[in-house]
Amino acid sequence: MKIITTHKSADFDAFASTVAASILYEDFEIVFPNTMNPNVKAFYSIHKDLFDGTKPQHLTFDEINEITIVDTGSWRRLDPVLKKLEKCNDIKVNIWDHHHKGDVESDFERREYVGATVSLFIEEFIKKDIKISSIQATLFLLGLYEDTGNLTFSSTTVMDAKAAAYLLENGADLSVLSNFLRPLYGEKQKEILFDMLQDEGEILETGGYRVGIHTKEIEGHIGNLAVVVDMYREIMNVDAAFGIFIDIEQEKTFVIGRSHTDEINIGVIMRSIGGGGHPGAGSALLGGVSYEEIKKRIKFFLEENSFVSVKVSDLMSYPVLSVDVKTKMKEVKNILIEKGCTGLPVVDENVLVGVISRRDFKKVKKDKQMDAPVKAFMSSKPISISPDKTPMEAAKIMVKYDIGRLPVVNEDEIIGIVSRSDTMRYFYDLLPD
């Protein structure tokens, strides 16, 4: 058995490098650490079906004969479960890293002091003319940008810059990066953000989305307020946020909006109050208008307009292939393989009672258990969604419950199923015309 792994509390460079290594080492299995940074964990939860891997506790250690370690060369930085491999002298070790050498003795080592480990893999892809998908390119650029500060850190090299260009040429989506990478901000911005979080402002619920509106007095010019609003939106866990900054001395009001979803078009809202922008960001500089009036206009526009243009019913697959609760596991396995799907709803007299996925087959430990009914291994109490909900609501439910698909139910009847891949195609603008 051959495995690829990285350090615990994996950041985006570690996660991206692990996936990149699996492209070069095709017969290796990815072993993700049990701990990941929160933003990486959120990304993985949404993309789990694309970047599949296992956890250290699921390994049979006696079968491991080769390991590729990325973004570290130290045993103590690996998941504690993997530390037992340190004493195995008959395992071949490969290392890809951009840090100083650690205590892992390797048979093969690619170490260069570049800005990000993933850049080493991108250089190999370029040399060998290896093709990657746009989603892979996006992940790799996440790793590269996070470790190089968007190519601004002093550790950034020419290799990193060339890698970034290659990834952009291969379809890396910068709008996705902005959702997962946190921008830098200074002391003044931190103070304003802290004050805004002390008084959370007003949270509106509209069209299935949460929108935060906050009013704050400022003195003189303060740059990068857009970063403050974006951080406020992120920390408050709202889909869109508006900051109304009042400069009493200059008798001006600066309005900044940021949106995490195309359905709340900031540019349209800002133009309605005399500013401008695009769907995700916009601003307005206003004089002679009270902040109360500005806030009233924004709230009116939000409450009186429906922003939901695409619904779950537009994304779902139908008719739904399901299995009866008495179906044997071996039959379910054959159906999953034959149909090429990752999971199926389980019904009892047309009533949804569970969901069975490929991951549930890891619970099967003995051959005879394949003759057991699916109800013995299915995930019971299934989470479902109604057809009029938004893709964002579907994605949030899947992230919250760590599930890969949602049965779409209308009046107790399953009318479709929506998967991570369905929502991902929507968020990556891959919906068919």
N, C-alpha and C positions, 0 to 999 in steps of 0.2 A: 504494500500500500504506500502511495506517495501523496504527501500533503503539502499545502501552502498555508502559511499563517503569518501573523504580524503581532505587534505588541498590544498589550491590554490598554484599555481606554483609547481605542483606535481613533485617530483623527482622519480627516479626509484623505491625506496623502497615504496613510497606512492602508485604509480601505481601498482606495483607488489602485494602489500598487499591488495589493493582493489580487484584485480582479485582473489587472494587467498581466501579472505573472501567470495567471491561469490561461492566458492566450498563448504565451510562449511554452508553458509546460502543460500541454493539452491533457495528459493522462493523470494529472494531479488533482486531488480534491481540496477545495478551499475549506479551511477551518477558521472560522471567525472567532475572535476572543469573546468572552462572556460580557465584557464591558466595552462600550463605545461612547464617544462623546455624544451629547444629546442631539446635535444637528446631524451627525452621521447616523445615529439610530433612527431619526425621523426619515432620513433619505432612504435607508435600507428597508424600513418598514413599508414604504410605498413601492419600492423596486425589488422586493424580495423574490418575486418570480423570475426576474431577469438575472439577478446576481445570487444564485443559490449556493448555499454552503451548509456545513454542519458545525456543531459546537464540540469543544474538546472532550466533554464528558461522554460523547457518543462514539468515541474512537475505540478501536481494539488495538492497544499499543503494541502487542506482540507482532502484529502484521505490518507495522510501519518500517520501511526500509530506506526511505529518502524523504527529506524535508527541505523545503525552500522557505527561507525566512526573509521577509521584506521590511524595510524601514527600521530595523534594529539589528544589532549584533550581540545583544546581551540576553542571557538566559533569564535574568531576574525581571526583565521587561515583558516576557511572554506570559500568557495566561498561566496561573499557578498549576493547573492540571497538566500542562505540557512540560513542566520543569523536570519531570521524571525522565524525559528523553536525554537530559544532560549526561546521564550515566550510561547511556547506550552507545558503545563504541563502534557498533556495526551498522550505524545509520549514516548514509551519505547526506552531507549538509551543503546547501547552496545559500549564499547570502547576496541580497541586493540592498544596498544601503547608501545613504548620503551623510551619515554621522561618522564620528570617529570610531575606530575599531573597538569592539566589545570583547567579551570573554568566550564567545562561541568560536570554536575551531571549525573551519569549513574546508570542504574539498574543492568548492568553486566559490569565488567571490568577485562581485562587481561592485566596487566602492569608488564613488567619486563625490567630491565635496561640492555638489550642485545645490540649487535651491530646494528641490523636491526629488524624492526617490522616484516618483512616477516618470520624471523626465528621462531617467535611464532606460525605462521600458519604451518610451516613445521613440527614443533614438534607435532602438532595435527594430521597432515597427517600420520606421522610415527606411532603414538599411535593407530590411527583408521584404519591403513592399507588402506589409500585412495590412489588410483592410479592417477598419473598425466601424461600428455603427455610430450614429449621432448621439445616442444615449450614452454609449461607452465614452465617446469624446467629451461629453458634458461632465461625466463623473471624473474623468482624468483631469480635466481643467479645474474642477472643484479642488482636487488634491493639490494641483500645481499652484493655483491662486492662493489657497489658504496658507501654504507653507512659504510662499514668496511675497505675501502681502500684495497680491495683484501685480507681481513683478517689481515691487518697490523696495524690498528688503535688500540689504547689502550683500546677502548670500546668493542673490540671483545671478545666474550666469547666462552666457550666450546659448548654451544648450537648453536652458529653461525657456528662453524667448523663442527659440526655434520650435520647441515642443508646443508652446502655446499657439504659435502660428499654424502649425500642423493640425492641432485639435480644432481650431476655428475653421480651417479649410474643410475639415471633416464633419462639420455641423454642430459643434459644441454650442449649446444654447445659453447665452449670457443672462437671459431673463431668469432661467432656472437657478443660475449661480447666485443671483441677488437674493433669492428666497432662502438660501442656506448659509451664505457667508455673511458675517457681521462686519460692517464697515468700522473704520477707526473714527474716534471723535475725541475732542480735547476737554480741558477742565471746565470751561464755561458751558460747553454742551452737556457735560456730566451733571453740573449743578442744576441746569434747567430741567434735564430729564428726571433728576431726583425729585425736584419740586413737583413735576407733573405726576410722578408716580405716588407721591404723598397724597395728592388730591387727584384721584383717578379720572376726574372729569365725568362726562356723560356717555353712557354706552347705549346705543340704539340697536334694536333688532329689526332688520328689514330684509325681506326676500330670502330668509334663511341665513343671512349674514349678520355679523356683529360689527358695528361701526363705532369707533371712539371719537369724541369731539372734546378738545381741551382748549381752554383760554388761559393765556399767560402774559403778564406784563413783563417787558424787557426794557433795558436802558441802553440806547445807542445800538450801533450795528453789531450783530453777532452772526458770524458765518456758520455754515453747515447746520443750520436749523433743520434742513431736510433729513439729516442723519438722525437728529433727535426724534423727529416725528416717526421715522421708520423704526427706530428702536422702541419707541412708545407703543407702536402698533404691534411689534413683535412680542414685547414683554407682556402687554395686556391681552395678548392672544386674540386680537380682533382682525377682521378681514380687511378693514380700511380704517384710516385714521386721519383726522384733520387737526392741525395745530393753528390756533388763531393767536398770533403774537402782536401785542399792542405796544407801540412805542409812543408813550404819552407826550414826551418832549417834542418829538417830530410830528405828532398828530397823524401818524400813519399806522395802518394795520396790515401785517404781513400774514397771509393765509397760505398754508402748505398742506397738500393732501398726498397721501400714499395709499395705494391699493394693492392687495395681494391677489385680486381676482379681476379678470376682464369685465365681469358682470357689473362691477361698480366702477364706472368710467370716470376717473378723476378729471380728465381733460374736459369732458362735457360739463361737469359740475362747476369747474373753475371758470369756464367760459360764461356760464350763466350768471356769475357774480363779477365779471369784468376781468378775469385772468385768462389763463390758458394752460396747455399741457397735453399729455397723451394719456391713454387708458390707465397706466400704472402710476403716474406722477404728474403733479401740476402745482401751480401757485398763482397768487394774485396779490398785488400791492395796491391797497386802497386808502383813499383819504376822504375825509368828510362823511364817513359811514361808521356808525357805532358798531362795536363788536356784537352787541345784542342782535342787531339787524342782520349782520353777516351770518351769525349762528342760526338765526331764524330761517334765512334763505337756504342754507345748506340742509337743515333738518326738513324743510318743506320739500326740497328736491328729492331727498332720500326717501321720505315717507310716501310721496305721491307717485313715484316711478318704480316700475318692476324691472329689475336688472337681470332676471333669469331668462336667458335666451335659449339655453340648452338644459334639458332635464334628464333625469336618469332614464326615462322612457326612450330617449333618443340614443342612449349609449348601450342599453341592455341587449343581450342576445336572446332570441326566442325562435321557435318554441323551445321550452326548457326540457332538457334531457334529465330525467330523475330516475332513482332506483327505489324499489320497495324496501321497507324496513327489514324484510325477511331475506333479502338477497344475500347470497354468500359472498364473503370477501374476495374469493378468487374470481367470481363473476364480475364483481365491481372493478377489480384490477384489470381484467380483460377489456371492460368497457372504457376505462380511462385510457388504456393504451391504444385501443382501436379508434377512439374518437379524438385522441390527442388533447384531452382536457385535463386540468389539474385538480378538479373537484366536482362533486355532484350533490344536489339536494337529495335528501332522503325523505320519502313520504309514507304515510300510513293512511290508506283510503283517501288519497289526494290532499291530505293535510300535512304541511311541512313539520317534520319532527326532528330533523338534524341535517348536518352537512358532513360528507366524507371527502377528505382530500388525500393527495399523495403523501403528505406529511404524516397523516394518521397511520399509514402502513408501517411507520417506524415502531409503532406499538406492538406489531406482530413479531413475536419472538420464536414461535414454533410453527412448523409446516401445517400441523393439524388445525391451527387457528385460522387458516385460510378457508376452512369449511364453516367457520362461525358466521352467524348473520351480521350484517353490517351494523346493526344497532349496538353491537358489543364494542365497536371501535369508533363509531361516528362521534362528532362533536354535537352533543345534544343542546337543547335550548338555543336554536340558531338565531342569529341576529338578521333581521330583514330590513328592507327599506321600501317606501312607497314610490310609485312611478313619477310623482310630481316633485320629488326632491331634486336638489342640484347636484352636479358632479362633486362640488366641494364638500357637501354634506356626506356623500357616499365615501369620499376619500377619508374624511375625518373619522367616520365610523370604522373603516377598515384599519386605520392607524391605531385608534383607541383600543380595539379588540384584537389587533394583530391577526386579522383574517384576510384571505386573498380573494373572497367573492361574497357577494350579497344577493340572496334571493330577492326578487322584486315581487311584492305581494300587494294585491288589490282585492279588498273584500274577502280576505282569507284564501284567495286563490293565487297560486304562483303563476305569474304571467311572463316572467323573464328572469335573467340573472345578469348582474353587472360585476365585473372583475377588476382587479388592480390594473390589468392591462387595458381594459376599457377606459378607465379614468385617466390612465397614463397617456393613452393616445389623444385624449381630449386636451390634457394639460400641455402636451408637446405639439399641439396643433396638427395631429395626424388623423383627424376625422376625415372620412370620405366626403367628397362633395355631394 
